[in-house]
Amino acid sequence: MAAASQVKRDVIIAIDFGTTYSRFGYVFPNASEDHVYVFQKWGRGQGVSYSKTPTALLMTEDGKLHKFGHAAMEMYAKQAMSQKDCKKLLYFDKFKLLLHSKEDLNERTEVRARNGKKWPALDVFAKCLEYLKKISTDAVNERHLKSAKDNPNADVMYKPEQIQWVITIPAIWRISAKEFMRKAAYKAGIASPEDPDQLILALEPEAASYYCRKLPFDMFKGQQGNEVVKETLDQEKVPYMVVDNGGGTLDITVHEINAVDGHILEKHCPTGGLFGGIHVDGEFEKLMSNAFGEDFIRNFKEKFPNDWQIIMNRFEIHKRAEEDVDNDEISINLPLNFIKSCYHDIGEDDDAINTKIKRFYPENVSLSSDYLNITMEMLGELHRPIVTRITEHIKSLLSKETLQDVKTMFLVGGFSEAQFLRKEISRCFPDKRILIPHDPELAIIHGAVEFAQDPSLLRARIMGKTYGVRVCVTFDPKKHPEEKRFVHSLTNIMCTVVTFFIR
């Protein structure tokens, strides 16, 4: 468990390094107002402004950082138009999943770029963190200059040692993955082995727990009332569950509050798996292959990788559509090259193309002009496989005798935005209080900075594994049971086997 830093620093920067997207936030603990700032300027080079950016890295062939985030995705897509130039660039995305799936993870572990070339994974992670470090420290100093009155004794620019770093990680990671992330941070210049307390690795569902329990009920979707959730949890004296639905993983922890001093205790060790929102993207790709043909989609990806990325980006936005708001279907604007390719390879008009589509999807998928129309029913079917796996995992967890009294479930993480997931969890667990923050994506980054200010609030964790050691000692009839006695073959001394369990 993270220990409280011995040094009180002037600014806390928290990095949420996600499978599909990353973001950062910061707070000035000594300021007159303890406000968490979440960086909102990602994508400005593309004419948009977001609080997150794709976890995508573009490197030159000699391993130098070229672009990160939206810029990396866009630059690679443009370069991919030229197959010759594309082969010179190393493009990495969704590589964070490696840390969960790789059992023999070490400093020599490699990750494969889109062009097939392998590169040391530690270097890929370090370059991403180094970029995020630069952007976040620049943002902090820019904000500091605007609000110097809140920190009258601080320097004009923050020195590295004045920054407390927090990086959020899945609670279900192995020890080797957590250590790998720390090494990558050190390589990126975020803290160092000489000052390890400067970097806190905050477990994502734990950070969300810190944040959610302090909110009033009216800060959750569909809830009313100004009562703080923590007060209700204190009164009930029962465990509550935090379900972090991310892009790559499902991460669940169960906490309870010590009624005497208000400290948080872990009730069950973290659990989850690779049950993230990216599986919905995979189902959409299957739909496209079924509707237009596997060969057509494969050739289009190779010939127009930029346009294919545009399609996936637009689906990412539309897949979070809500029922009964605007329409009973989503309409994805298809790039011109996709429409031209359809007319060339499949049919001369929309009717001919729809004839092919209807072989697989008679009613729920259609093409009209340059739009792909998918009914909300079909969108729900794309979510169903992974949503079912998530709810089954939660059911299995709640069936445990020690968790029978869980009353409240917090849903956080980007995939908790999906209405199909929210509705299915509400349907499967009608006896639970389901609380979803208005912006569940930001719960972890807000909670991370709060965790850094008071890590000691979490007083106990349950270890995921127990290790045993067996040793032989001289037999003592006052302490050892008779059935454990035997004569050692080398010493002819009566001995017993004692097992020690180490958590």
Disulfide bonds with the S-S distance in Angstrom:
none
